[in-house]
Amino acid sequence: MRVLFAPDKFKGSLTAREAAEAMQRGWQRGGAPGETVAHPVADGGDGTLEVIEAATGAQRRRTPARDARGRTREVVWLWDPATHTAWLESSQVVGLAGLAADERLPLTATTAGLGELLLAAAEAGAARVFLALGGSATNDAGCGMAAAAGFAFLDRADRPLDPVPAGLAGLARIAPPARTFPAITGLVDVDNPLLGPAGASHVYAPQKGATPADVATLEQTLAAIAALAGRDLGAPDPSTPGAGAAGGLGYGLMAFFGGQLRPGFDLVAELTGLHAAVQTADLVVTGEGRLDAQTAAGKAPAGVARLARAWGKPVIALAGSVPLTKEVHGDFDAVLPITNEPMTLDHAMQQAGPLLEAAAARAARLVRLGRLL
């Protein structure tokens, strides 16, 4: 029997590679016969660059760029000189995980650092840029990114405005720079539109520190941005699936840079040879920190499950948190939580490696028992 371990990261605890290796160790400890293969995956969220780096051999580069609070620091991105391709990750630049609780203020958070990285990639000679969207602390529809790249956000008197949501109340016009940019593709891990009950502000801004009043302000601001971007730049429909990714960065890539959106999992699966790995496996094991309603909207474990089903392979998911809902369990043949007793979230995250290894061992014993029966 050949068992393929294809998890995403366990956010805040394990990278996808660490998770795959913990599963592999646990499975071997559980005594199920056969070969095991570690094949970490990603979907455009946190950790995507690590998986892409391993798959492509792209070079690491470091560039000073602003974080979501406007502080400059060195940021890692990837460069493939053979194909003139740059790989960026929003969580590396404006990520939520890097902020203290009292710094999570989406009304004043900026994506300017992403604009700075985009310019660095262009100066390096990039013909194509892939930006993994996910894990951001921002909700500005990419206005900060656009301003750093030369766009002007102006009031009725043509005075420049601060391109954060709290500074755009008087926005009357958006002026593009007199330059071109590389072809850019946003890698999305969700399919939310920009606006409405399922949009960036209502669904994700509360996770970034927004109060109910903030959410209303953010929604109004994004609606105004979309209306003006449509008028001044010929921007696409804000209801495009994925436009709401990363606080509207998906929409910003399309509106300001003529970018395209693509499910991040699909591209990562191609780059890493996941289709062939699933095809040659007898059993697939995937997982992430939390399986929930967002899993089916573009997250890696659901993508792995779809591939497994396409090839007629059974698939098991291991996760730190598993709600008892059919919409999550329906993607998998079996879903197992890694916690084995009541514990705090902090403890579970600190012990994610041993807990995941132990859960994989339990799953292996169950598979071994099934084969005996």
Beta strands, then each sheet from edge to edge (+ up, - down):
strand 1: 2-5
strand 2: 35-38
strand 3: 59-66
strand 4: 72-80
strand 5: 85-89
strand 6: 128-132
strand 7: 152-154
strand 8: 173-175
strand 9: 183-188
strand 10: 260-263
strand 11: 283-290
strand 12: 315-321
strand 13: 334-337
sheet 1: 2+ 1+ 11+ 12+ 13+
sheet 2: 3+ 4- 5+ 6+ 9+ 10+
sheet 3: 7+ 8-
end
